Amino acid sequence: MTAAPRIDVITLFPEFIESSLEVGVVGRAVKRGLLSVQSWQLRDFAHDNYKTIDHRPYGGGPGMVMLIDPLRECLQMVRQADPRPAHVVYLSPQGQPLTQAKVRELAHRPRLVLLCGRYEGIDERLLQAEVDEEVSIGDYVLSGGELAAAVLVDAVGRLQDGALNDPQSAVQDSFENGVLDCPHYTRPERHELGDVPALLASGDHRKIARWRRQQSLGRTWLRRPDVLARCDLSADDRQLLAEFIAEWRAQDGGPGAVR
């Protein structure tokens, strides 16, 4: 039997990582044995009385920089905890953006090690020697890498086989097929805020699938044209999108005109 994928998180706040695993889809995946997540307290690998893991930067300037040796010793212990090769990811605003394609790639790796920085960052020599790639969850700065690590664990964890009660949920997610997800409706069918589109209650699954694809294309055109520009649309998709745009413009549309 193949061992479940494993994610190790090196952090100053392991309790934060552990609390995020107690609920939701990822919590269920861990309980089902579909994913293993271990947190490591970096201060356990500092050997002075003060458990020092940072120091002032060379060249002056504000803040502190995380030291090489505690991180290196921790990484060595992490690598020894499982014989499978570990892919080390540093959560950093300087990393490549975390996309759904990157999530799928990371989800297929048997072992991930997530390195959570703090302060002004980590000594560059450690990054050059030990880190395989840097990943960013957005063009902004957080106080540390723990929130980003929790995001990555969630995104990777929900793609493990059996994590979702219905595997089709992941297939239909935004970005999985290159565009944003379509609108969704549930009971009641009629409401003071509006009615469910009649087509969705028709039982005609072919027409429903066509409508959903058109809405996905249209929403992407309205909200994320940058995403749409990267898509290689089929002739059918281009026709669906042209019909959506024509209808939207005929209605003197705005963002609220998505139907």
Disulfide bonds with the S-S distance in Angstrom:
none
